[in-house]
Structure formats: structure tokens, C-alpha cells
Amino acid sequence: MPEKRWAMRGNISGELLSLGGKIIVHDSREELLWGMDPSGVTIMECPVSIRNEETLELIFHPQVVNQPWAKKRLAERLKKENISCER
């Protein structure tokens, strides 16, 4: 995962948004701002104290994983890491 991770903090709860106990993060602040209604959340840099094992990348969120942009991002990552999905 890139150095900067962006998280969403609920404006009412003040808590970082999570799923299954993992903080939802993304590597592009601009994509987060573009892709969601910012009225209920604040986009912030994820605290460095939160380890990668404690996060869920947005592209793997169940409601996002089948979105075309998420599939493209995953394909780019697999290609970069030289991982094949073919059988």
C-alpha cells in the first residue's frame, strides 16, 4: 500500500469508518472526494499508528469491489506486482 492512506471520519461519531473492525482506507484523497457525498464524513490522512493489518482497502469493500474503477485499480495492482489471475 502507498505511504499515504486516506480514511473517512464520521462527522457525528468522530470515529473512523470501518467494516468488520477494520478501518476503511484508500490511497487517493481525490477519488474519495469525487466518489462520495462528503456531507457526513471528513476525509483525513489515516493515522500512522494504524497498521496495515488493521485496515481494509476501499477497493475490497463488498459494496465497491464490483465497481468498474475498483476492478481497474485491482487489475493495475496485480499487474504491477506481477500476479496473474488466470487459471
Order of alpha helices (4+ residues) and beta strands (2+ residues): beta-beta-beta-alpha-beta-beta-alpha
